[in-house]
Structure formats: C-alpha cells, structure tokens
C-alpha cells in the first residue's frame, strides 16, 4: 500500500509515505526550510508539526493507541459530525475512520500541500444516516501550518453537525503557559453544568482542570509557552468557537491512553463549530480554516 501511495502521490524530498506506529500508513511532509509534519491516514490525523530546527510543537501521549477504531491521543483529532458526547461515539467517527489521499503538491511559495478525504460508508451510515464528503487540506510552510476543513452534504436531506480540529499543543509547563485574546468572550464551563460566563482575564492561565467552550470568539488568539520561549498565533475563519482544555490530575488518571504525569506538557486549543450545530442543506458545503503560526 505504501509503495502504491508513494508512486501516485509521493514528491521527492517533500511528501514521503512511511509506516507509522503499528504500521499505520503516514505521510511525512518536509518543507525546504526543514519544517516538518506527519499525517496518519487514520483519522487524517496530524500527529507532528516540527520547526525548521526540528522542535516538536504538538503533543502526543506516550500512551496513545494507534489502532483501527481507536482515536490517537494528541496532534489534531478531526472531529465530525458530533463534538463531545451524544448519540454517536464521543467526538464522532471521522477521527477513527480511514481517510483517502486526494492530492499532494508544492505551492508556488514552497508550501507543501496534502489533501485527504472521507465520505460515508456502511459503518458511518449505520451510525448516522447521511451521505457526506469531508476534506482536510494541510499546507506546511516554514513557520506555519494551515488547515482547510470542508464538509459537504452529498445526500438528499439536510443534516446538522458540530465539528472541530481538536489540537493538542506541546508546552514546557502548563503552569508557565498563557492564552491571550479571549477577554470579554462568553465561555461555557463544561465542568460546571455548562454555565455561561464572560471571560474577564486578558491572560488565561492554568492551575486546575479546564474545559471551556468560547463561543462566537475572535478569529485570533496567542498561545504563550514561556518555558520554551515560544509564541504561537492561532487563527481561524468559518469556525466560530474555541475549546480550551487541560485535564489536570484527576481526569488524566481516568484516561487510559494518557499518562498520569503528562498534563503539564500539553494544552488543547481547539477550533470549530462546537457551541451549537450548523445545518447543511443537500449539496451545501461548510468550510472552516485554522492557521498555526510561529511568532517567536
Ligand atoms: O475538547 C475537550 C473535550 O471534549 C474534553 O471534555 C475531553 O473529553 C477531551 O475533549 C478529550 O475527549 P476524548 O474523547 O478524546 O477523550
């Protein structure tokens, strides 16, 4: 399979198909600057984004599973058609499905671009009776990773969905990490019966389990990783909400695919349609974009 993918979609020095954990097929992206990314076809899951110097910017748990039907704990889980719990498996089926490679290329500016697709199959139809087409396109630059996320209703009936790019950032120490740009935004506290409050902090810092949905939020926030002297700009479009999550001590212990000691080294800043569903009529397409950019 890897050889066939390499022959059809491989690009010398830019896109290489290699076996990942447990032999799952992955694409290794390499930018001319030395920046890199790794994407599993399983869940169209970006598990690594590295700087030109090879520093890893994403968190993946050492306990993560890499197995059919199981989500990968870290990187960018692709969430569709349900964010969180509900009638479908937690966070929906897109992140545990096998996606297909649609195209690869090198853009004029040298960005490495790859696109993966997923559409309905007997398993998804058994859970959720709607034909759909998902596409995730990743563009790797010297200091940025850009994601275009599209969902189309290819059926004959309208459907409602929620979705997210559930990104796990690696940080040196959560206690020396801040998130800026959400002051004045309404936040839903999923740990306290979904009460709504206005965020009053200019700098959000972390000293306990945190699980907030920031609804209809500005399209740009800044993640400050003081321990690594690093700043990451997170920009979005077409995606109204963020989720900010750290499991802290007790929840970490309850997650079998997450090390008890790992919470200090990660923060999820997720982008998507999470606070309330959006509806696609037959033939309609939704598009959201997220861009991560190294500022320092
Ligand atoms: O995005 C926050 C959240 O919904 C948390 O409540 C927590 O459940 C996290 O996602 C991880 O969910 P998962 O199904 O990947 O364990």
Boltz pocket constraint, residues with backbone or C-beta under 6 A from the ligand:
constraints:
  - pocket:
      binder: B
      contacts: [[A, 71], [A, 84], [A, 90], [A, 91], [A, 166], [A, 190], [A, 211], [A, 243], [A, 245], [A, 268], [A, 270]]
      max_distance: 6.0
